[in-house]
Amino acid sequence: MQLKTARRLHLHGRSRRLEINFRLKAPLISDSRLLYFLAHFDVKARGFTDPVFLVPSPFFHKHALHGVDGTWIKFQFKASVEPDSRDTWAQWALPQDELGRRILHILNGLSGEPRLDPKVEQLIAMSGTVWLQRPSSIVVPKRHRAA
């Protein structure tokens, strides 16, 4: 899961909008098991504001692609945070108190998924990666402590 946040919301007319721009180095890995968590972080309240967005990477990569600059792929996420929004991202918006249930629903739906692409396996097996559930097809070597 990629975590992307913004510390302020932008006004677009009368609507508040979450805008997050970032870039990733090619090659890009898209897999329904890889998710983006996008949210506004309120520094004063020390927490996220509702709604937050949990977006599968294939959808995100298709709809947030903003350009390519050499080996970098640029993304631009612009989503309304208004309750009555019907923009491209509204289907992925949810209140924080539903986040755990949504993640469990996604994980439970993955049991019949085919084996991971080797590039995805390498990404998930990287040191420092935290799993909500490790795919059974991935074997991660144990770390050795320095003496």
N, C-alpha and C positions, 0 to 999 in steps of 0.2 A: 504494500500500500504506500503510495506517495502522499505525503502530507504537504499541502500548499495553503498558505494563509495570507491574509491581508489585514493590516491594522486599521484601515478606514474603508468606509463605503463611499461610493460616488453617487451624486445625484444625476439622474437622467430625466429631465422634466420634473415631475413630482415623485418619481419612483426612485427608490434606493437600489443601487446595483453593486454587486460584488465584482471587482475586477482584479484578476491575477494574471500577470505576464511572467513567463519564464522560458528557459530554453533547455533542451536536452541534447546531449551528444549522440550522433548517429552511431550505430543503427538503432532504430526505434523498435521496441518490443511491445506488441499488442497481444493481449491474452485476456479472456474474460475473467480469469482468476487474479489479474492484477488490477487494482482499483486506485482511484484518486479520491482523496478526502480533501475537499476544498471548503474553507470557512473564513468568516470574519472573526478576528480575535480582538475583543474589546480589552485594551490594556488596563483601563481604569477598573473594570469589573473583574479582570484577570480570568477571563473565560471566553468561550465562543458564544456567538449570538445565533439565534435560530433565523432561518433554517441553515443547516449544513448540507453539503452535497457529497454524495457517495456515487462516483461515476466509474463504470467499467472502462478500462483503457481503450478498447477498440472504438467505443462511442466517443470518448474524449479526444482521441487522436484524430478522428474524422472531423469533429465539429469545432475543435479549438485550434486546429492547425492555422498558423499565421504566416508561415514562410520558412524558407531554408536559407541559412547563411553559412556556406562552406559545409563543415561537418556538424553544424549546430542546427537543430530543428526548433523553431520558435512557436510558442503556444500563447494564445490569448483567450482567457476565460472571462466572459462577461455574462452575469446572470442576475436577474431581478431577485431581490429577497422579499418582495411583497407577497402576501398570502394568496392573492388572486392571480398571480403570474401564470401565463400560459406560454412562456418562451421555450426555447429549445431545451433548457436545463431544468425546467419545472418538474419533469418526471423523476429527477434524481434528488430533488430537495426533500429534506425531512427534518423534523424537530430532533434535537439531541436525545430526547428520552426514547426515541424509536431506533436510534443508531445500533444499539446492541442487537435488537431483534432483527434488523435488516441484515446485519453481518452474519448472524446465525442462519438466516434464511438463505443467503448466498452460499455459505459454506455447506449447508445441507444439500443444496442443489448441485454441488460439484461432484458428488460421489460417482456419478456415471460419466464424468468427463474423460476423454481420451488422455493418454500419456502427454505430459508436458513437452513442448518444443525444447530441444537441447539448449537454446539460448535463454529460455525462461528458467530452466533448471540451473544454469550458471548464475543467473541473476539472483534467484532465490537462495542459492547456496553461498552467496557472498558473506564474508565475515561482517558482523554487525547487523545482519538482517534479522528482524523479529517476525515470527510467524504467528498468525492467529490459528492456523492449522497447517502443519507441514505436509505437503503432498507425499504420499507413501512411496512414490517412485524416486524420491531424492534421498541419497545417503550423504550425510555431512560428516566429514572426518572430525574426530574429537580433538579439541585443542590441548596442547601440552603446556603445562606450566613451567616457567623458567625456574631453575633451581636456585 
